[in-house]
């Protein structure tokens, strides 16, 4: 199974609603590695690495978000595999 790497930016009501912990829990359950963090503009950013199907499943979960949140948009781009290996200092790593 081939691994892929993705960069994700999520906008909407995604800060202050447990979105990062929600993402970490879902990612661990799917054996996806990476990091997630809040951004100053109110969005959430994540770098993900894992098997294609697991990433697709996680993106679907992230689109729904936690019950108290509201995802308005989720932008997904291909990323360098090294991106998930070098998390920012303020990121939640999984």
Jmol script that loads the backbone (N, CA, C; Angstrom):
load data "model"
ATOM      1  N   UNK A   1       0.850  -1.178   0.000  1.00  0.00           N
ATOM      2  CA  UNK A   1       0.000   0.000   0.000  1.00  0.00           C
ATOM      3  C   UNK A   1       0.894   1.239   0.000  1.00  0.00           C
ATOM      4  N   UNK A   2       0.635   2.143  -0.893  1.00  0.00           N
ATOM      5  CA  UNK A   2       1.481   3.325  -1.035  1.00  0.00           C
ATOM      6  C   UNK A   2       1.030   4.446  -0.097  1.00  0.00           C
ATOM      7  N   UNK A   3       2.008   5.075   0.525  1.00  0.00           N
ATOM      8  CA  UNK A   3       1.718   6.200   1.419  1.00  0.00           C
ATOM      9  C   UNK A   3       1.630   7.485   0.625  1.00  0.00           C
ATOM     10  N   UNK A   4       0.785   8.379   1.117  1.00  0.00           N
ATOM     11  CA  UNK A   4       0.646   9.710   0.534  1.00  0.00           C
ATOM     12  C   UNK A   4       0.803  10.730   1.644  1.00  0.00           C
ATOM     13  N   UNK A   5       1.065  11.962   1.245  1.00  0.00           N
ATOM     14  CA  UNK A   5       1.152  13.064   2.209  1.00  0.00           C
ATOM     15  C   UNK A   5       0.236  14.183   1.731  1.00  0.00           C
ATOM     16  N   UNK A   6      -0.506  14.763   2.662  1.00  0.00           N
ATOM     17  CA  UNK A   6      -1.455  15.831   2.342  1.00  0.00           C
ATOM     18  C   UNK A   6      -1.292  16.997   3.307  1.00  0.00           C
ATOM     19  N   UNK A   7      -1.603  18.186   2.804  1.00  0.00           N
ATOM     20  CA  UNK A   7      -1.701  19.384   3.639  1.00  0.00           C
ATOM     21  C   UNK A   7      -3.166  19.799   3.598  1.00  0.00           C
ATOM     22  N   UNK A   8      -3.744  20.063   4.759  1.00  0.00           N
ATOM     23  CA  UNK A   8      -5.172  20.369   4.862  1.00  0.00           C
ATOM     24  C   UNK A   8      -5.359  21.680   5.607  1.00  0.00           C
ATOM     25  N   UNK A   9      -6.269  22.532   5.112  1.00  0.00           N
ATOM     26  CA  UNK A   9      -6.664  23.743   5.827  1.00  0.00           C
ATOM     27  C   UNK A   9      -8.179  23.705   5.953  1.00  0.00           C
ATOM     28  N   UNK A  10      -8.657  23.899   7.189  1.00  0.00           N
ATOM     29  CA  UNK A  10     -10.082  23.813   7.496  1.00  0.00           C
ATOM     30  C   UNK A  10     -10.550  25.163   8.014  1.00  0.00           C
ATOM     31  N   UNK A  11     -11.646  25.668   7.458  1.00  0.00           N
ATOM     32  CA  UNK A  11     -12.212  26.937   7.919  1.00  0.00           C
ATOM     33  C   UNK A  11     -13.646  26.713   8.396  1.00  0.00           C
ATOM     34  N   UNK A  12     -14.105  27.643   9.196  1.00  0.00           N
ATOM     35  CA  UNK A  12     -15.433  27.573   9.791  1.00  0.00           C
ATOM     36  C   UNK A  12     -15.303  27.788  11.288  1.00  0.00           C
ATOM     37  N   UNK A  13     -16.227  27.221  12.051  1.00  0.00           N
ATOM     38  CA  UNK A  13     -16.122  27.265  13.512  1.00  0.00           C
ATOM     39  C   UNK A  13     -15.320  26.030  13.926  1.00  0.00           C
ATOM     40  N   UNK A  14     -13.983  26.164  13.840  1.00  0.00           N
ATOM     41  CA  UNK A  14     -13.094  25.021  14.063  1.00  0.00           C
ATOM     42  C   UNK A  14     -12.083  25.262  15.185  1.00  0.00           C
ATOM     43  N   UNK A  15     -12.131  26.418  15.809  1.00  0.00           N
ATOM     44  CA  UNK A  15     -11.283  26.676  16.978  1.00  0.00           C
ATOM     45  C   UNK A  15     -12.184  26.846  18.196  1.00  0.00           C
ATOM     46  N   UNK A  16     -11.709  26.339  19.326  1.00  0.00           N
ATOM     47  CA  UNK A  16     -12.494  26.414  20.557  1.00  0.00           C
ATOM     48  C   UNK A  16     -13.612  25.387  20.621  1.00  0.00           C
ATOM     49  N   UNK A  17     -13.580  24.401  19.718  1.00  0.00           N
ATOM     50  CA  UNK A  17     -14.627  23.374  19.679  1.00  0.00           C
ATOM     51  C   UNK A  17     -14.036  21.963  19.715  1.00  0.00           C
ATOM     52  N   UNK A  18     -12.781  21.835  20.121  1.00  0.00           N
ATOM     53  CA  UNK A  18     -12.106  20.542  20.252  1.00  0.00           C
ATOM     54  C   UNK A  18     -11.757  19.904  18.908  1.00  0.00           C
ATOM     55  N   UNK A  19     -11.630  20.719  17.862  1.00  0.00           N
ATOM     56  CA  UNK A  19     -11.358  20.185  16.523  1.00  0.00           C
ATOM     57  C   UNK A  19     -10.004  19.479  16.443  1.00  0.00           C
ATOM     58  N   UNK A  20      -8.980  20.038  17.071  1.00  0.00           N
ATOM     59  CA  UNK A  20      -7.654  19.404  17.004  1.00  0.00           C
ATOM     60  C   UNK A  20      -7.666  18.032  17.678  1.00  0.00           C
ATOM     61  N   UNK A  21      -8.221  17.934  18.885  1.00  0.00           N
ATOM     62  CA  UNK A  21      -8.295  16.633  19.563  1.00  0.00           C
ATOM     63  C   UNK A  21      -9.153  15.645  18.776  1.00  0.00           C
ATOM     64  N   UNK A  22     -10.228  16.133  18.194  1.00  0.00           N
ATOM     65  CA  UNK A  22     -11.096  15.317  17.342  1.00  0.00           C
ATOM     66  C   UNK A  22     -10.288  14.729  16.189  1.00  0.00           C
ATOM     67  N   UNK A  23      -9.455  15.554  15.565  1.00  0.00           N
ATOM     68  CA  UNK A  23      -8.627  15.109  14.441  1.00  0.00           C
ATOM     69  C   UNK A  23      -7.576  14.103  14.895  1.00  0.00           C
ATOM     70  N   UNK A  24      -6.915  14.385  16.013  1.00  0.00           N
ATOM     71  CA  UNK A  24      -5.887  13.474  16.535  1.00  0.00           C
ATOM     72  C   UNK A  24      -6.492  12.098  16.826  1.00  0.00           C
ATOM     73  N   UNK A  25      -7.633  12.059  17.485  1.00  0.00           N
ATOM     74  CA  UNK A  25      -8.278  10.790  17.823  1.00  0.00           C
ATOM     75  C   UNK A  25      -8.633  10.003  16.562  1.00  0.00           C
ATOM     76  N   UNK A  26      -9.212  10.686  15.578  1.00  0.00           N
ATOM     77  CA  UNK A  26      -9.584  10.017  14.327  1.00  0.00           C
ATOM     78  C   UNK A  26      -8.348   9.519  13.587  1.00  0.00           C
ATOM     79  N   UNK A  27      -7.308  10.337  13.532  1.00  0.00           N
ATOM     80  CA  UNK A  27      -6.082   9.961  12.815  1.00  0.00           C
ATOM     81  C   UNK A  27      -5.429   8.737  13.451  1.00  0.00           C
ATOM     82  N   UNK A  28      -5.349   8.726  14.763  1.00  0.00           N
ATOM     83  CA  UNK A  28      -4.743   7.571  15.452  1.00  0.00           C
ATOM     84  C   UNK A  28      -5.530   6.294  15.178  1.00  0.00           C
ATOM     85  N   UNK A  29      -6.838   6.395  15.137  1.00  0.00           N
ATOM     86  CA  UNK A  29      -7.677   5.233  14.851  1.00  0.00           C
ATOM     87  C   UNK A  29      -7.482   4.684  13.450  1.00  0.00           C
ATOM     88  N   UNK A  30      -7.010   5.530  12.548  1.00  0.00           N
ATOM     89  CA  UNK A  30      -6.790   5.123  11.157  1.00  0.00           C
ATOM     90  C   UNK A  30      -5.313   4.892  10.839  1.00  0.00           C
ATOM     91  N   UNK A  31      -4.456   4.996  11.849  1.00  0.00           N
ATOM     92  CA  UNK A  31      -3.000   4.836  11.671  1.00  0.00           C
ATOM     93  C   UNK A  31      -2.419   5.865  10.701  1.00  0.00           C
ATOM     94  N   UNK A  32      -2.948   7.087  10.766  1.00  0.00           N
ATOM     95  CA  UNK A  32      -2.409   8.205   9.986  1.00  0.00           C
ATOM     96  C   UNK A  32      -1.486   8.991  10.905  1.00  0.00           C
ATOM     97  N   UNK A  33      -0.350   9.417  10.395  1.00  0.00           N
ATOM     98  CA  UNK A  33       0.603  10.212  11.168  1.00  0.00           C
ATOM     99  C   UNK A  33       0.560  11.658  10.695  1.00  0.00           C
ATOM    100  N   UNK A  34       1.034  12.568  11.568  1.00  0.00           N
ATOM    101  CA  UNK A  34       1.128  13.967  11.166  1.00  0.00           C
ATOM    102  C   UNK A  34       0.968  14.907  12.334  1.00  0.00           C
ATOM    103  N   UNK A  35       0.411  16.083  12.041  1.00  0.00           N
ATOM    104  CA  UNK A  35       0.197  17.093  13.067  1.00  0.00           C
ATOM    105  C   UNK A  35      -0.985  17.965  12.673  1.00  0.00           C
ATOM    106  N   UNK A  36      -1.525  18.680  13.679  1.00  0.00           N
ATOM    107  CA  UNK A  36      -2.631  19.609  13.464  1.00  0.00           C
ATOM    108  C   UNK A  36      -2.433  20.793  14.403  1.00  0.00           C
ATOM    109  N   UNK A  37      -2.804  21.989  13.943  1.00  0.00           N
ATOM    110  CA  UNK A  37      -2.656  23.175  14.790  1.00  0.00           C
ATOM    111  C   UNK A  37      -3.676  24.239  14.415  1.00  0.00           C
ATOM    112  N   UNK A  38      -3.933  25.144  15.379  1.00  0.00           N
ATOM    113  CA  UNK A  38      -4.746  26.324  15.129  1.00  0.00           C
ATOM    114  C   UNK A  38      -3.888  27.371  14.440  1.00  0.00           C
ATOM    115  N   UNK A  39      -4.489  28.134  13.534  1.00  0.00           N
ATOM    116  CA  UNK A  39      -3.802  29.229  12.850  1.00  0.00           C
ATOM    117  C   UNK A  39      -4.365  30.561  13.339  1.00  0.00           C
ATOM    118  N   UNK A  40      -3.576  31.604  13.203  1.00  0.00           N
ATOM    119  CA  UNK A  40      -3.985  32.928  13.681  1.00  0.00           C
ATOM    120  C   UNK A  40      -5.235  33.446  12.987  1.00  0.00           C
ATOM    121  N   UNK A  41      -5.498  33.005  11.752  1.00  0.00           N
ATOM    122  CA  UNK A  41      -6.664  33.495  11.011  1.00  0.00           C
ATOM    123  C   UNK A  41      -7.961  32.778  11.390  1.00  0.00           C
ATOM    124  N   UNK A  42      -7.907  31.878  12.382  1.00  0.00           N
ATOM    125  CA  UNK A  42      -9.097  31.164  12.835  1.00  0.00           C
ATOM    126  C   UNK A  42      -9.291  29.807  12.183  1.00  0.00           C
ATOM    127  N   UNK A  43      -8.445  29.477  11.231  1.00  0.00           N
ATOM    128  CA  UNK A  43      -8.529  28.171  10.580  1.00  0.00           C
ATOM    129  C   UNK A  43      -7.717  27.139  11.356  1.00  0.00           C
ATOM    130  N   UNK A  44      -7.793  25.903  10.912  1.00  0.00           N
ATOM    131  CA  UNK A  44      -6.979  24.812  11.441  1.00  0.00           C
ATOM    132  C   UNK A  44      -6.191  24.238  10.273  1.00  0.00           C
ATOM    133  N   UNK A  45      -4.924  23.945  10.514  1.00  0.00           N
ATOM    134  CA  UNK A  45      -4.025  23.410   9.491  1.00  0.00           C
ATOM    135  C   UNK A  45      -3.537  22.037   9.946  1.00  0.00           C
ATOM    136  N   UNK A  46      -3.398  21.112   8.997  1.00  0.00           N
ATOM    137  CA  UNK A  46      -2.891  19.777   9.324  1.00  0.00           C
ATOM    138  C   UNK A  46      -1.994  19.263   8.212  1.00  0.00           C
ATOM    139  N   UNK A  47      -1.004  18.486   8.593  1.00  0.00           N
ATOM    140  CA  UNK A  47      -0.173  17.734   7.655  1.00  0.00           C
ATOM    141  C   UNK A  47      -0.391  16.267   7.981  1.00  0.00           C
ATOM    142  N   UNK A  48      -0.734  15.486   6.971  1.00  0.00           N
ATOM    143  CA  UNK A  48      -1.114  14.091   7.169  1.00  0.00           C
ATOM    144  C   UNK A  48      -0.264  13.180   6.296  1.00  0.00           C
ATOM    145  N   UNK A  49       0.040  11.999   6.812  1.00  0.00           N
ATOM    146  CA  UNK A  49       0.792  11.012   6.037  1.00  0.00           C
ATOM    147  C   UNK A  49       0.254   9.629   6.372  1.00  0.00           C
ATOM    148  N   UNK A  50      -0.058   8.853   5.327  1.00  0.00           N
ATOM    149  CA  UNK A  50      -0.548   7.506   5.551  1.00  0.00           C
ATOM    150  C   UNK A  50      -1.037   6.877   4.271  1.00  0.00           C
ATOM    151  N   UNK A  51      -1.591   5.667   4.363  1.00  0.00           N
ATOM    152  CA  UNK A  51      -2.147   4.987   3.194  1.00  0.00           C
ATOM    153  C   UNK A  51      -3.307   5.788   2.604  1.00  0.00           C
ATOM    154  N   UNK A  52      -3.449   5.717   1.294  1.00  0.00           N
ATOM    155  CA  UNK A  52      -4.464   6.502   0.592  1.00  0.00           C
ATOM    156  C   UNK A  52      -5.869   6.365   1.144  1.00  0.00           C
ATOM    157  N   UNK A  53      -6.320   5.124   1.397  1.00  0.00           N
ATOM    158  CA  UNK A  53      -7.683   4.927   1.899  1.00  0.00           C
ATOM    159  C   UNK A  53      -7.856   5.517   3.290  1.00  0.00           C
ATOM    160  N   UNK A  54      -6.851   5.357   4.145  1.00  0.00           N
ATOM    161  CA  UNK A  54      -6.924   5.925   5.496  1.00  0.00           C
ATOM    162  C   UNK A  54      -7.006   7.445   5.430  1.00  0.00           C
ATOM    163  N   UNK A  55      -6.238   8.057   4.522  1.00  0.00           N
ATOM    164  CA  UNK A  55      -6.296   9.515   4.366  1.00  0.00           C
ATOM    165  C   UNK A  55      -7.671   9.950   3.870  1.00  0.00           C
ATOM    166  N   UNK A  56      -8.229   9.228   2.908  1.00  0.00           N
ATOM    167  CA  UNK A  56      -9.570   9.560   2.411  1.00  0.00           C
ATOM    168  C   UNK A  56     -10.603   9.468   3.526  1.00  0.00           C
ATOM    169  N   UNK A  57     -10.496   8.419   4.336  1.00  0.00           N
ATOM    170  CA  UNK A  57     -11.425   8.260   5.456  1.00  0.00           C
ATOM    171  C   UNK A  57     -11.280   9.413   6.454  1.00  0.00           C
ATOM    172  N   UNK A  58     -10.037   9.787   6.759  1.00  0.00           N
ATOM    173  CA  UNK A  58      -9.805  10.876   7.709  1.00  0.00           C
ATOM    174  C   UNK A  58     -10.328  12.200   7.167  1.00  0.00           C
ATOM    175  N   UNK A  59     -10.113  12.470   5.888  1.00  0.00           N
ATOM    176  CA  UNK A  59     -10.626  13.712   5.290  1.00  0.00           C
ATOM    177  C   UNK A  59     -12.148  13.759   5.428  1.00  0.00           C
ATOM    178  N   UNK A  60     -12.819  12.638   5.204  1.00  0.00           N
ATOM    179  CA  UNK A  60     -14.274  12.589   5.375  1.00  0.00           C
ATOM    180  C   UNK A  60     -14.697  12.914   6.797  1.00  0.00           C
ATOM    181  N   UNK A  61     -13.972  12.387   7.763  1.00  0.00           N
ATOM    182  CA  UNK A  61     -14.249  12.664   9.176  1.00  0.00           C
ATOM    183  C   UNK A  61     -13.984  14.134   9.485  1.00  0.00           C
ATOM    184  N   UNK A  62     -12.878  14.666   8.969  1.00  0.00           N
ATOM    185  CA  UNK A  62     -12.533  16.073   9.215  1.00  0.00           C
ATOM    186  C   UNK A  62     -13.558  17.017   8.595  1.00  0.00           C
ATOM    187  N   UNK A  63     -14.147  16.637   7.456  1.00  0.00           N
ATOM    188  CA  UNK A  63     -15.185  17.476   6.821  1.00  0.00           C
ATOM    189  C   UNK A  63     -16.406  17.615   7.727  1.00  0.00           C
ATOM    190  N   UNK A  64     -16.727  16.565   8.459  1.00  0.00           N
ATOM    191  CA  UNK A  64     -17.874  16.610   9.379  1.00  0.00           C
ATOM    192  C   UNK A  64     -17.536  17.399  10.637  1.00  0.00           C
ATOM    193  N   UNK A  65     -16.337  17.189  11.181  1.00  0.00           N
ATOM    194  CA  UNK A  65     -15.913  17.898  12.384  1.00  0.00           C
ATOM    195  C   UNK A  65     -16.634  17.408  13.628  1.00  0.00           C
ATOM    196  N   UNK A  66     -16.241  17.941  14.783  1.00  0.00           N
ATOM    197  CA  UNK A  66     -16.895  17.566  16.039  1.00  0.00           C
ATOM    198  C   UNK A  66     -18.304  18.166  16.099  1.00  0.00           C
ATOM    199  N   UNK A  67     -19.170  17.610  16.950  1.00  0.00           N
ATOM    200  CA  UNK A  67     -20.560  18.080  17.016  1.00  0.00           C
ATOM    201  C   UNK A  67     -20.704  19.583  17.263  1.00  0.00           C
ATOM    202  N   UNK A  68     -19.836  20.166  18.082  1.00  0.00           N
ATOM    203  CA  UNK A  68     -19.967  21.586  18.418  1.00  0.00           C
ATOM    204  C   UNK A  68     -19.325  22.508  17.379  1.00  0.00           C
ATOM    205  N   UNK A  69     -18.667  21.950  16.379  1.00  0.00           N
ATOM    206  CA  UNK A  69     -18.011  22.746  15.341  1.00  0.00           C
ATOM    207  C   UNK A  69     -18.851  22.843  14.084  1.00  0.00           C
ATOM    208  N   UNK A  70     -18.345  23.617  13.129  1.00  0.00           N
ATOM    209  CA  UNK A  70     -18.984  23.724  11.818  1.00  0.00           C
ATOM    210  C   UNK A  70     -17.890  23.950  10.783  1.00  0.00           C
ATOM    211  N   UNK A  71     -17.724  22.999   9.893  1.00  0.00           N
ATOM    212  CA  UNK A  71     -16.723  23.117   8.838  1.00  0.00           C
ATOM    213  C   UNK A  71     -17.374  23.788   7.640  1.00  0.00           C
ATOM    214  N   UNK A  72     -16.851  24.959   7.259  1.00  0.00           N
ATOM    215  CA  UNK A  72     -17.344  25.662   6.078  1.00  0.00           C
ATOM    216  C   UNK A  72     -16.596  25.227   4.827  1.00  0.00           C
ATOM    217  N   UNK A  73     -15.292  24.996   4.955  1.00  0.00           N
ATOM    218  CA  UNK A  73     -14.484  24.594   3.804  1.00  0.00           C
ATOM    219  C   UNK A  73     -13.302  23.767   4.290  1.00  0.00           C
ATOM    220  N   UNK A  74     -12.899  22.812   3.482  1.00  0.00           N
ATOM    221  CA  UNK A  74     -11.732  21.991   3.775  1.00  0.00           C
ATOM    222  C   UNK A  74     -10.939  21.885   2.478  1.00  0.00           C
ATOM    223  N   UNK A  75      -9.756  22.476   2.478  1.00  0.00           N
ATOM    224  CA  UNK A  75      -8.892  22.498   1.297  1.00  0.00           C
ATOM    225  C   UNK A  75      -7.794  21.450   1.478  1.00  0.00           C
ATOM    226  N   UNK A  76      -7.634  20.582   0.491  1.00  0.00           N
ATOM    227  CA  UNK A  76      -6.640  19.510   0.550  1.00  0.00           C
ATOM    228  C   UNK A  76      -5.666  19.670  -0.608  1.00  0.00           C
ATOM    229  N   UNK A  77      -4.377  19.625  -0.279  1.00  0.00           N
ATOM    230  CA  UNK A  77      -3.324  19.673  -1.301  1.00  0.00           C
ATOM    231  C   UNK A  77      -2.346  18.537  -1.054  1.00  0.00           C
ATOM    232  N   UNK A  78      -1.733  18.050  -2.128  1.00  0.00           N
ATOM    233  CA  UNK A  78      -0.635  17.090  -1.976  1.00  0.00           C
ATOM    234  C   UNK A  78       0.517  17.802  -1.299  1.00  0.00           C
ATOM    235  N   UNK A  79       1.276  17.063  -0.517  1.00  0.00           N
ATOM    236  CA  UNK A  79       2.388  17.664   0.223  1.00  0.00           C
ATOM    237  C   UNK A  79       3.616  16.780   0.108  1.00  0.00           C
ATOM    238  N   UNK A  80       4.747  17.357   0.422  1.00  0.00           N
ATOM    239  CA  UNK A  80       5.999  16.623   0.508  1.00  0.00           C
ATOM    240  C   UNK A  80       5.907  15.701   1.722  1.00  0.00           C
ATOM    241  N   UNK A  81       6.387  14.473   1.598  1.00  0.00           N
ATOM    242  CA  UNK A  81       6.347  13.528   2.728  1.00  0.00           C
ATOM    243  C   UNK A  81       7.056  14.081   3.956  1.00  0.00           C
ATOM    244  N   UNK A  82       8.038  14.939   3.794  1.00  0.00           N
ATOM    245  CA  UNK A  82       8.759  15.518   4.921  1.00  0.00           C
ATOM    246  C   UNK A  82       7.946  16.526   5.707  1.00  0.00           C
ATOM    247  N   UNK A  83       6.874  17.058   5.112  1.00  0.00           N
ATOM    248  CA  UNK A  83       6.081  18.096   5.774  1.00  0.00           C
ATOM    249  C   UNK A  83       5.483  17.603   7.090  1.00  0.00           C
ATOM    250  N   UNK A  84       4.975  16.378   7.106  1.00  0.00           N
ATOM    251  CA  UNK A  84       4.360  15.849   8.327  1.00  0.00           C
ATOM    252  C   UNK A  84       5.411  15.489   9.371  1.00  0.00           C
ATOM    253  N   UNK A  85       6.652  15.317   8.942  1.00  0.00           N
ATOM    254  CA  UNK A  85       7.712  14.919   9.873  1.00  0.00           C
ATOM    255  C   UNK A  85       8.263  16.097  10.665  1.00  0.00           C
ATOM    256  N   UNK A  86       8.021  17.308  10.226  1.00  0.00           N
ATOM    257  CA  UNK A  86       8.564  18.500  10.878  1.00  0.00           C
ATOM    258  C   UNK A  86       7.435  19.413  11.351  1.00  0.00           C
ATOM    259  N   UNK A  87       6.794  19.061  12.456  1.00  0.00           N
ATOM    260  CA  UNK A  87       5.650  19.858  12.918  1.00  0.00           C
ATOM    261  C   UNK A  87       6.076  21.196  13.506  1.00  0.00           C
ATOM    262  N   UNK A  88       5.215  22.212  13.370  1.00  0.00           N
ATOM    263  CA  UNK A  88       5.462  23.477  14.063  1.00  0.00           C
ATOM    264  C   UNK A  88       5.447  23.243  15.574  1.00  0.00           C
ATOM    265  N   UNK A  89       6.056  24.131  16.309  1.00  0.00           N
ATOM    266  CA  UNK A  89       6.169  23.970  17.767  1.00  0.00           C
ATOM    267  C   UNK A  89       4.821  23.921  18.475  1.00  0.00           C
ATOM    268  N   UNK A  90       3.812  24.578  17.918  1.00  0.00           N
ATOM    269  CA  UNK A  90       2.506  24.633  18.577  1.00  0.00           C
ATOM    270  C   UNK A  90       1.538  23.548  18.100  1.00  0.00           C
ATOM    271  N   UNK A  91       2.012  22.592  17.320  1.00  0.00           N
ATOM    272  CA  UNK A  91       1.137  21.575  16.739  1.00  0.00           C
ATOM    273  C   UNK A  91       0.895  20.406  17.691  1.00  0.00           C
ATOM    274  N   UNK A  92      -0.269  19.794  17.547  1.00  0.00           N
ATOM    275  CA  UNK A  92      -0.564  18.518  18.198  1.00  0.00           C
ATOM    276  C   UNK A  92      -0.058  17.446  17.239  1.00  0.00           C
ATOM    277  N   UNK A  93       0.828  16.594  17.704  1.00  0.00           N
ATOM    278  CA  UNK A  93       1.442  15.570  16.856  1.00  0.00           C
ATOM    279  C   UNK A  93       0.785  14.221  17.119  1.00  0.00           C
ATOM    280  N   UNK A  94       0.565  13.473  16.059  1.00  0.00           N
ATOM    281  CA  UNK A  94      -0.019  12.128  16.187  1.00  0.00           C
ATOM    282  C   UNK A  94       0.711  11.153  15.293  1.00  0.00           C
TER     283      UNK A  94
END
end "model"
wireframe off; spacefill off
backbone 0.3
color backbone group
